[in-house]
Amino acid sequence: MKITIKYIALLLLILAAPAFVLIGCEGQQPQAPPPPKVTVSKPVAEEIMEWDEYTGRLEAVDTVNVRARVSGYLQSIHFKDGQTVKEGDLLFVIDPRPYQAELDRALAEQRLAEARLSLAENDLKRAKHLLSARAISEEEADTRASDEQVARATVEQAQAVVNAARLNVEFTQVRAPITGLISRKFVTEGNLINGGTGGTLLTTIVSLDPIYCYFEADEQSYLRYANMEREGKMPESRKGENPAYMELSNETGYPHKGYVDFIDNSMDPNTGTIRGRGVFPNPDDTLTPGLFARMKIMGSGQYKALLVPDEAVGSDQSQKFVMVVNPEGTVEYRQVTVGPRVSGLRVIRRGVGPEDRIIVNGLQRAMPGMKVSPVEEDIVVKEKNFLTPGIVIKDPESNTGG
């Protein structure tokens, strides 16, 4: 009986223990977690200039199809395939002997005509003397004067034939019309060459320094440029030399600096684009016609802009937004309009002011309406080059739409 009472007392004590625990904890409230820490920064205000990027293709300033002006058998070739030639260098020689023989014949005809002219001049002098002594009639004197004029015209005709024959002899030596890079020879020695218009193509030469880069701008971009030119925000491309920068597919930073020298006179109705052209120095001949290139041209005039790091900008479907911490430490959602990247930062056109504190780190921990603990830091500008692309831009982005 005693053992049973002890067990019952122990069981009641065990059952009552949780109640005492609950009664002891009833006076303590659970503590709320502290506001999450986020890093905030004010936008960087800088004078900037926007640059639009286009894909273009390099073309030579001068391209010449080398053809012979006279026909004949190709006698010799005086260049190596693919070498650089200078204006006036000898390239091909066509057998000159038939043309030299024609020149010799023309020279002989000229000497004969000159001898006849000399005789006619002497006859005219005697005729004038005899006419003054009334030894001959005026009709005979007129005849001798006419003979002298015919002889003189014959000499001039012979001289023209000589000049033409001498040109043909010179044309048997085909020389480089421009300085540039020559292609391979299309005809070998011993072949018959047809001269003149539509004659045999011997080779081609392209100039390399400077070189053109042609690009196509869309209609909206063209209208934007035209508006800025009318408002005086940028120089007129057709009258000035607006700066341009270019890089090849294996280059970064747009190392080649040139200028825009040509805008076409009409839009292409088939593509809705207008052609422009940049000119770039090429002193070391590294730029080759036919290569694709990326080209940057002025997309705006100089203006004051607000810039933030790209990681501070979020995407909500097609909308861009940033999170701003107000003076009370509450997160606010701000829809923004963004511009291009400039020197590693993103341009914010609308939506924030220069004094707004934008969350740049910890965006995933911030929700609109919640309290946060902001830690202010200045935006570090690693590539401070806002007005020109320079060679420090490592990740340029296109902004052809404005």
TAQUI-V64624 format. One record per residue. N is the residue number from 1. RES is the residue in three letters. PHI is phi in degrees with one decimal (999 if undefined). Layout:
n=N res=RES phi=PHI
n=N res=RES phi=PHI
//
This chain:
n=1 res=MET phi=999
n=2 res=LYS phi=-62.2
n=3 res=ILE phi=-63.7
n=4 res=THR phi=-66.0
n=5 res=ILE phi=-65.3
n=6 res=LYS phi=-62.1
n=7 res=TYR phi=-65.0
n=8 res=ILE phi=-67.0
n=9 res=ALA phi=-64.7
n=10 res=LEU phi=-62.6
n=11 res=LEU phi=-65.3
n=12 res=LEU phi=-64.8
n=13 res=LEU phi=-65.3
n=14 res=ILE phi=-66.6
n=15 res=LEU phi=-69.9
n=16 res=ALA phi=-83.0
n=17 res=ALA phi=-60.1
n=18 res=PRO phi=-62.0
n=19 res=ALA phi=-64.7
n=20 res=PHE phi=-64.7
n=21 res=VAL phi=-65.2
n=22 res=LEU phi=-64.1
n=23 res=ILE phi=-66.4
n=24 res=GLY phi=-71.3
n=25 res=CYS phi=-91.5
n=26 res=GLU phi=-63.5
n=27 res=GLY phi=-88.3
n=28 res=GLN phi=-102.1
n=29 res=GLN phi=-96.2
n=30 res=PRO phi=-68.2
n=31 res=GLN phi=-82.5
n=32 res=ALA phi=-73.7
n=33 res=PRO phi=-66.8
n=34 res=PRO phi=-67.7
n=35 res=PRO phi=-59.9
n=36 res=PRO phi=-67.3
n=37 res=LYS phi=-84.0
n=38 res=VAL phi=-134.8
n=39 res=THR phi=-95.0
n=40 res=VAL phi=-121.4
n=41 res=SER phi=-145.3
n=42 res=LYS phi=-86.2
n=43 res=PRO phi=-59.8
n=44 res=VAL phi=-84.1
n=45 res=ALA phi=-101.9
n=46 res=GLU phi=-141.7
n=47 res=GLU phi=-78.1
n=48 res=ILE phi=-129.5
n=49 res=MET phi=-138.0
n=50 res=GLU phi=-81.8
n=51 res=TRP phi=-129.0
n=52 res=ASP phi=-96.8
n=53 res=GLU phi=-108.7
n=54 res=TYR phi=-135.0
n=55 res=THR phi=-94.3
n=56 res=GLY phi=-133.0
n=57 res=ARG phi=-134.5
n=58 res=LEU phi=-78.7
n=59 res=GLU phi=-137.7
n=60 res=ALA phi=-72.5
n=61 res=VAL phi=-66.0
n=62 res=ASP phi=-123.9
n=63 res=THR phi=-129.4
n=64 res=VAL phi=-124.9
n=65 res=ASN phi=-89.8
n=66 res=VAL phi=-83.8
n=67 res=ARG phi=-129.3
n=68 res=ALA phi=-79.3
n=69 res=ARG phi=-93.1
n=70 res=VAL phi=-129.0
n=71 res=SER phi=-91.9
n=72 res=GLY phi=157.1
n=73 res=TYR phi=-87.6
n=74 res=LEU phi=-70.0
n=75 res=GLN phi=-92.6
n=76 res=SER phi=-156.5
n=77 res=ILE phi=-123.0
n=78 res=HIS phi=-124.9
n=79 res=PHE phi=-149.5
n=80 res=LYS phi=-102.9
n=81 res=ASP phi=-55.7
n=82 res=GLY phi=81.2
n=83 res=GLN phi=-86.8
n=84 res=THR phi=-87.5
n=85 res=VAL phi=-119.3
n=86 res=LYS phi=-107.1
n=87 res=GLU phi=-56.1
n=88 res=GLY phi=96.9
n=89 res=ASP phi=-64.8
n=90 res=LEU phi=-73.8
n=91 res=LEU phi=-110.6
n=92 res=PHE phi=-133.6
n=93 res=VAL phi=-128.1
n=94 res=ILE phi=-94.7
n=95 res=ASP phi=-48.1
n=96 res=PRO phi=-87.9
n=97 res=ARG phi=-61.5
n=98 res=PRO phi=-62.9
n=99 res=TYR phi=-77.2
n=100 res=GLN phi=-67.0
n=101 res=ALA phi=-63.8
n=102 res=GLU phi=-65.6
n=103 res=LEU phi=-65.9
n=104 res=ASP phi=-61.4
n=105 res=ARG phi=-64.1
n=106 res=ALA phi=-65.9
n=107 res=LEU phi=-65.8
n=108 res=ALA phi=-65.4
n=109 res=GLU phi=-63.1
n=110 res=GLN phi=-66.9
n=111 res=ARG phi=-63.6
n=112 res=LEU phi=-64.6
n=113 res=ALA phi=-65.7
n=114 res=GLU phi=-67.6
n=115 res=ALA phi=-65.1
n=116 res=ARG phi=-65.9
n=117 res=LEU phi=-66.4
n=118 res=SER phi=-62.0
n=119 res=LEU phi=-64.4
n=120 res=ALA phi=-65.7
n=121 res=GLU phi=-67.1
n=122 res=ASN phi=-66.3
n=123 res=ASP phi=-62.5
n=124 res=LEU phi=-66.2
n=125 res=LYS phi=-61.0
n=126 res=ARG phi=-64.1
n=127 res=ALA phi=-63.9
n=128 res=LYS phi=-65.3
n=129 res=HIS phi=-66.0
n=130 res=LEU phi=-67.0
n=131 res=LEU phi=-66.2
n=132 res=SER phi=-65.6
n=133 res=ALA phi=-91.7
n=134 res=ARG phi=56.4
n=135 res=ALA phi=-89.8
n=136 res=ILE phi=-132.0
n=137 res=SER phi=-82.7
n=138 res=GLU phi=-66.3
n=139 res=GLU phi=-63.8
n=140 res=GLU phi=-67.7
n=141 res=ALA phi=-66.1
n=142 res=ASP phi=-64.4
n=143 res=THR phi=-62.9
n=144 res=ARG phi=-67.8
n=145 res=ALA phi=-66.3
n=146 res=SER phi=-66.8
n=147 res=ASP phi=-62.7
n=148 res=GLU phi=-66.8
n=149 res=GLN phi=-67.1
n=150 res=VAL phi=-64.2
n=151 res=ALA phi=-62.5
n=152 res=ARG phi=-66.4
n=153 res=ALA phi=-65.6
n=154 res=THR phi=-65.4
n=155 res=VAL phi=-63.8
n=156 res=GLU phi=-64.3
n=157 res=GLN phi=-64.9
n=158 res=ALA phi=-64.1
n=159 res=GLN phi=-65.6
n=160 res=ALA phi=-64.2
n=161 res=VAL phi=-64.3
n=162 res=VAL phi=-63.5
n=163 res=ASN phi=-60.8
n=164 res=ALA phi=-63.6
n=165 res=ALA phi=-65.6
n=166 res=ARG phi=-66.9
n=167 res=LEU phi=-60.8
n=168 res=ASN phi=-62.0
n=169 res=VAL phi=-64.0
n=170 res=GLU phi=-64.2
n=171 res=PHE phi=-70.2
n=172 res=THR phi=-69.0
n=173 res=GLN phi=-103.6
n=174 res=VAL phi=-88.7
n=175 res=ARG phi=-113.2
n=176 res=ALA phi=-69.0
n=177 res=PRO phi=-78.1
n=178 res=ILE phi=-139.8
n=179 res=THR phi=-90.3
n=180 res=GLY phi=172.8
n=181 res=LEU phi=-97.7
n=182 res=ILE phi=-93.5
n=183 res=SER phi=-84.5
n=184 res=ARG phi=-80.2
n=185 res=LYS phi=-78.6
n=186 res=PHE phi=-91.3
n=187 res=VAL phi=-134.9
n=188 res=THR phi=-103.3
n=189 res=GLU phi=-57.1
n=190 res=GLY phi=95.9
n=191 res=ASN phi=-82.4
n=192 res=LEU phi=-82.7
n=193 res=ILE phi=-103.5
n=194 res=ASN phi=-94.0
n=195 res=GLY phi=-97.8
n=196 res=GLY phi=85.6
n=197 res=THR phi=-62.1
n=198 res=GLY phi=76.5
n=199 res=GLY phi=-75.5
n=200 res=THR phi=-66.7
n=201 res=LEU phi=-79.6
n=202 res=LEU phi=-92.2
n=203 res=THR phi=-171.7
n=204 res=THR phi=-130.9
n=205 res=ILE phi=-133.5
n=206 res=VAL phi=-123.0
n=207 res=SER phi=-81.3
n=208 res=LEU phi=-121.0
n=209 res=ASP phi=-131.7
n=210 res=PRO phi=-79.2
n=211 res=ILE phi=-135.2
n=212 res=TYR phi=-94.4
n=213 res=CYS phi=-128.1
n=214 res=TYR phi=-92.6
n=215 res=PHE phi=-140.9
n=216 res=GLU phi=-118.0
n=217 res=ALA phi=-105.2
n=218 res=ASP phi=-75.7
n=219 res=GLU phi=-63.3
n=220 res=GLN phi=-64.2
n=221 res=SER phi=-64.7
n=222 res=TYR phi=-61.5
n=223 res=LEU phi=-64.9
n=224 res=ARG phi=-64.8
n=225 res=TYR phi=-62.3
n=226 res=ALA phi=-62.0
n=227 res=ASN phi=-64.1
n=228 res=MET phi=-65.3
n=229 res=GLU phi=-66.2
n=230 res=ARG phi=-65.2
n=231 res=GLU phi=-83.7
n=232 res=GLY phi=77.3
n=233 res=LYS phi=-83.5
n=234 res=MET phi=-152.8
n=235 res=PRO phi=-65.3
n=236 res=GLU phi=-73.3
n=237 res=SER phi=-66.5
n=238 res=ARG phi=-77.1
n=239 res=LYS phi=-112.5
n=240 res=GLY phi=-114.6
n=241 res=GLU phi=-127.8
n=242 res=ASN phi=-66.3
n=243 res=PRO phi=-64.7
n=244 res=ALA phi=-144.3
n=245 res=TYR phi=-131.0
n=246 res=MET phi=-143.7
n=247 res=GLU phi=-142.6
n=248 res=LEU phi=-84.0
n=249 res=SER phi=-65.6
n=250 res=ASN phi=-103.6
n=251 res=GLU phi=-119.3
n=252 res=THR phi=-134.8
n=253 res=GLY phi=85.4
n=254 res=TYR phi=50.1
n=255 res=PRO phi=-76.0
n=256 res=HIS phi=-97.3
n=257 res=LYS phi=-106.3
n=258 res=GLY phi=-148.0
n=259 res=TYR phi=-155.6
n=260 res=VAL phi=-86.6
n=261 res=ASP phi=-118.7
n=262 res=PHE phi=-154.7
n=263 res=ILE phi=-127.5
n=264 res=ASP phi=-63.1
n=265 res=ASN phi=-89.0
n=266 res=SER phi=-159.3
n=267 res=MET phi=-79.6
n=268 res=ASP phi=-80.2
n=269 res=PRO phi=-66.4
n=270 res=ASN phi=-78.4
n=271 res=THR phi=-111.2
n=272 res=GLY phi=69.8
n=273 res=THR phi=-127.4
n=274 res=ILE phi=-125.8
n=275 res=ARG phi=-89.2
n=276 res=GLY phi=-125.7
n=277 res=ARG phi=-146.2
n=278 res=GLY phi=-110.1
n=279 res=VAL phi=-115.5
n=280 res=PHE phi=-132.7
n=281 res=PRO phi=-63.5
n=282 res=ASN phi=-144.3
n=283 res=PRO phi=-65.6
n=284 res=ASP phi=-98.3
n=285 res=ASP phi=60.2
n=286 res=THR phi=-81.1
n=287 res=LEU phi=-89.7
n=288 res=THR phi=-115.0
n=289 res=PRO phi=-55.6
n=290 res=GLY phi=101.6
n=291 res=LEU phi=-74.2
n=292 res=PHE phi=-78.6
n=293 res=ALA phi=-148.0
n=294 res=ARG phi=-104.8
n=295 res=MET phi=-130.7
n=296 res=LYS phi=-114.4
n=297 res=ILE phi=-128.9
n=298 res=MET phi=-60.8
n=299 res=GLY phi=-107.0
n=300 res=SER phi=-164.7
n=301 res=GLY phi=-81.9
n=302 res=GLN phi=-78.0
n=303 res=TYR phi=-153.6
n=304 res=LYS phi=-84.2
n=305 res=ALA phi=-135.1
n=306 res=LEU phi=-102.0
n=307 res=LEU phi=-128.1
n=308 res=VAL phi=-135.4
n=309 res=PRO phi=-63.5
n=310 res=ASP phi=-60.3
n=311 res=GLU phi=-70.0
n=312 res=ALA phi=-81.3
n=313 res=VAL phi=-99.6
n=314 res=GLY phi=-104.9
n=315 res=SER phi=-121.1
n=316 res=ASP phi=-125.1
n=317 res=GLN phi=58.5
n=318 res=SER phi=-95.3
n=319 res=GLN phi=-100.9
n=320 res=LYS phi=-105.7
n=321 res=PHE phi=-148.1
n=322 res=VAL phi=-131.5
n=323 res=MET phi=-104.8
n=324 res=VAL phi=-116.6
n=325 res=VAL phi=-99.8
n=326 res=ASN phi=-79.7
n=327 res=PRO phi=-59.3
n=328 res=GLU phi=-82.7
n=329 res=GLY phi=81.3
n=330 res=THR phi=-101.2
n=331 res=VAL phi=-80.3
n=332 res=GLU phi=-120.9
n=333 res=TYR phi=-89.0
n=334 res=ARG phi=-125.0
n=335 res=GLN phi=-78.3
n=336 res=VAL phi=-129.2
n=337 res=THR phi=-108.8
n=338 res=VAL phi=-102.9
n=339 res=GLY phi=-115.5
n=340 res=PRO phi=-81.2
n=341 res=ARG phi=-82.7
n=342 res=VAL phi=-132.3
n=343 res=SER phi=53.1
n=344 res=GLY phi=86.8
n=345 res=LEU phi=-118.5
n=346 res=ARG phi=-99.7
n=347 res=VAL phi=-75.4
n=348 res=ILE phi=-108.0
n=349 res=ARG phi=-79.7
n=350 res=ARG phi=-145.1
n=351 res=GLY phi=122.2
n=352 res=VAL phi=-135.5
n=353 res=GLY phi=-112.9
n=354 res=PRO phi=-66.7
n=355 res=GLU phi=-100.2
n=356 res=ASP phi=-68.8
n=357 res=ARG phi=-96.9
n=358 res=ILE phi=-99.9
n=359 res=ILE phi=-72.8
n=360 res=VAL phi=-111.2
n=361 res=ASN phi=-146.9
n=362 res=GLY phi=94.8
n=363 res=LEU phi=-62.0
n=364 res=GLN phi=-71.6
n=365 res=ARG phi=-94.7
n=366 res=ALA phi=-107.4
n=367 res=MET phi=-124.3
n=368 res=PRO phi=-56.0
n=369 res=GLY phi=93.2
n=370 res=MET phi=-90.6
n=371 res=LYS phi=-85.3
n=372 res=VAL phi=-135.8
n=373 res=SER phi=-108.0
n=374 res=PRO phi=-78.8
n=375 res=VAL phi=-116.0
n=376 res=GLU phi=-83.4
n=377 res=GLU phi=-140.2
n=378 res=ASP phi=-79.0
n=379 res=ILE phi=-72.4
n=380 res=VAL phi=-87.7
n=381 res=VAL phi=-94.1
n=382 res=LYS phi=-81.4
n=383 res=GLU phi=-126.1
n=384 res=LYS phi=-78.9
n=385 res=ASN phi=-151.5
n=386 res=PHE phi=-85.9
n=387 res=LEU phi=-97.7
n=388 res=THR phi=-133.1
n=389 res=PRO phi=-61.1
n=390 res=GLY phi=61.1
n=391 res=ILE phi=-112.5
n=392 res=VAL phi=-100.5
n=393 res=ILE phi=-72.2
n=394 res=LYS phi=-105.2
n=395 res=ASP phi=-141.6
n=396 res=PRO phi=-68.3
n=397 res=GLU phi=-126.2
n=398 res=SER phi=-76.6
n=399 res=ASN phi=-147.1
n=400 res=THR phi=-67.9
n=401 res=GLY phi=-88.6
n=402 res=GLY phi=94.6
//
